[in-house]
Amino acid sequence: MSHITNEPADTGHDYDGIREYDNRLPNWWLATLFITIVFAFGYWMYYHVLGSGPLQMAEYHAEMDAASAKAATLAASRGEATDESLLAFSKDPAVTAAGAAVFGQSCSACHGASGEGGIGPNLTDDHWIHGGKPTEILKVIREGVAAKGMPSWGPMLGAEKTEQLAAFVVSLKGKNVPGKGPEGELVQD
């Protein structure tokens, strides 16, 4: 007769005083293992063998198509920016905050952190080189001025961000922050 003990069986491996035992795996661990095997088999059958569910790339493309359609609908419903809409945006704190973030990333290197001018002209006074109406400011942002080294931000930022940026620049107008002197023609509102 064998003697039954609660001590685990020793495998005979001993290294640096550490012995390896032959313990039985816990039941919860074995149950988890078998459940994951059954799940993996069911998943493989459902998605890859039977083709009943959409694969990850198909879901991704469907979501991207839906997002593109929504963006196109929003752009079409928004219409072209007008002086009035840009002036209204310039008074909206959420729009000007978004425009300020874009300005900080894309424009402050040339126009200064507060629009006071640097390499580029001062944006806080009432003098404008290429027109000071909101739509003219938007046009300069979108198309740039190659002769002065101003890139066209329209293709890089998109319509929404360029309009936010134009609204922010319009909100800077007339603040007269100390900086670069006036350039261009005086534009009265």
C-alpha positions in Angstrom: 0.0 0.0 0.0 1.2 3.5 -0.8 1.2 6.2 1.7 -0.9 9.2 0.7 0.4 12.6 1.8 -0.5 16.2 1.2 3.1 16.9 0.2 3.6 17.5 -3.5 5.7 15.0 -5.4 9.4 16.0 -5.8 10.6 15.7 -9.4 14.2 15.3 -8.3 15.4 18.6 -9.9 17.3 20.7 -7.4 19.2 23.8 -8.3 20.8 26.1 -5.8 18.6 24.8 -3.0 15.4 25.2 -5.0 13.5 22.1 -5.6 11.0 21.5 -8.4 7.7 20.0 -7.4 5.1 18.2 -9.5 1.9 20.1 -8.4 -1.5 19.6 -9.9 -2.8 22.6 -11.8 -5.7 24.5 -10.0 -9.2 23.7 -11.3 -10.0 27.4 -12.0 -6.8 27.6 -14.2 -7.8 24.4 -16.1 -11.4 25.7 -16.5 -10.1 29.0 -17.9 -7.8 27.2 -20.3 -10.6 24.9 -21.7 -13.0 27.9 -22.0 -10.5 29.9 -24.0 -9.9 26.9 -26.3 -13.6 26.5 -26.9 -14.0 30.2 -27.5 -11.1 30.3 -29.9 -12.5 27.4 -31.9 -16.0 29.0 -32.0 -14.4 32.4 -33.0 -12.4 30.8 -35.8 -15.5 28.9 -37.1 -17.8 32.0 -36.9 -15.5 34.5 -38.5 -13.1 32.6 -40.7 -14.7 29.3 -41.7 -18.4 30.2 -42.0 -17.8 33.9 -42.7 -20.9 34.8 -40.7 -19.3 37.9 -39.0 -17.4 40.8 -40.5 -13.6 40.7 -40.1 -11.8 43.6 -38.4 -10.7 45.3 -41.6 -14.2 45.1 -43.1 -15.5 46.8 -39.9 -12.7 49.4 -40.1 -13.5 50.3 -43.7 -17.3 50.5 -43.0 -16.6 52.9 -40.1 -14.2 55.0 -42.2 -16.8 55.2 -45.0 -19.5 56.3 -42.6 -17.2 58.9 -41.1 -16.2 60.3 -44.5 -19.9 60.5 -45.5 -20.7 62.3 -42.3 -17.8 64.8 -42.8 -19.0 65.4 -46.4 -22.6 66.0 -45.2 -21.4 68.4 -42.5 -19.1 70.3 -45.0 -22.0 70.5 -47.5 -24.5 71.8 -44.9 -22.0 74.3 -43.6 -21.6 76.0 -46.9 -18.9 78.5 -47.8 -17.7 80.8 -45.1 -18.8 84.4 -45.3 -17.6 87.6 -43.5 -20.7 87.4 -41.3 -20.1 83.7 -40.3 -16.4 84.3 -39.6 -17.2 87.4 -37.5 -19.7 85.3 -35.6 -17.1 82.5 -35.1 -14.6 85.1 -33.9 -17.0 85.9 -30.9 -17.5 82.2 -30.1 -15.0 81.1 -27.3 -14.9 77.5 -28.4 -14.1 78.3 -32.0 -11.4 80.9 -31.1 -9.9 78.5 -28.6 -9.6 75.8 -31.3 -8.2 78.5 -33.6 -5.7 79.6 -31.0 -4.5 76.0 -30.7 -3.9 75.8 -34.5 -2.3 79.2 -34.4 0.1 78.1 -31.7 1.1 75.0 -33.7 1.2 76.4 -37.2 1.5 80.2 -37.2 3.3 81.5 -34.0 6.7 80.8 -35.4 6.3 83.6 -38.0 3.6 85.8 -36.5 4.5 85.5 -32.8 2.7 83.9 -29.9 0.2 86.7 -29.6 0.1 87.7 -33.3 2.5 90.6 -32.7 4.6 89.8 -35.8 8.0 88.4 -36.4 9.1 87.2 -39.8 5.4 87.6 -40.7 3.3 90.7 -40.3 1.6 91.9 -37.1 -1.9 90.5 -37.0 -3.1 92.6 -34.0 -3.2 96.0 -35.7 -5.6 97.5 -38.3 -3.1 97.3 -41.2 -3.4 94.4 -43.6 -1.2 93.5 -46.6 -3.6 91.2 -48.5 -7.0 92.6 -47.2 -8.4 92.7 -43.7 -12.0 91.4 -44.4 -12.5 88.0 -42.7 -13.0 86.2 -46.1 -9.7 87.8 -47.3 -7.9 86.6 -44.2 -9.4 83.1 -44.8 -8.2 83.1 -48.4 -4.6 84.0 -47.4 -4.6 81.2 -44.8 -6.0 78.7 -47.3 -3.9 79.7 -50.4 -0.8 81.2 -48.7 1.4 83.9 -50.2 4.3 82.2 -51.9 6.2 85.5 -52.6 6.3 86.2 -48.8 7.0 82.6 -47.7 3.5 81.9 -46.3 2.5 78.3 -47.0 -1.0 77.4 -48.1 -2.5 75.9 -45.0 -5.8 74.8 -46.6 -4.6 71.4 -47.9 -2.8 70.7 -44.6 -5.4 71.8 -42.1 -8.7 71.3 -43.9 -11.7 73.6 -44.1 -12.8 73.5 -40.5 -9.4 74.3 -39.0 -8.7 77.0 -41.5 -12.0 78.7 -40.6 -11.3 78.3 -36.9 -7.8 79.9 -37.5 -9.3 82.7 -39.5 -11.9 83.4 -36.8 -9.0 83.5 -34.2 -7.0 85.9 -36.4 -10.1 88.1 -36.8 -10.5 88.1 -33.0 -6.9 89.4 -32.7 -7.6 92.4 -35.0 -7.5 95.7 -33.2 -5.7 94.4 -30.0 -2.5 96.3 -30.9 -0.1 94.2 -29.0 3.4 95.7 -28.9 5.5 94.2 -31.7 6.2 94.7 -35.3 5.1 97.9 -36.9 2.1 98.3 -39.2 2.4 96.9 -42.7 0.0 97.3 -45.6 -3.1 99.4 -45.8 -5.3 100.6 -43.0 -8.6 98.6 -42.9 -11.5 100.0 -41.0 -14.4 97.7 -40.0 
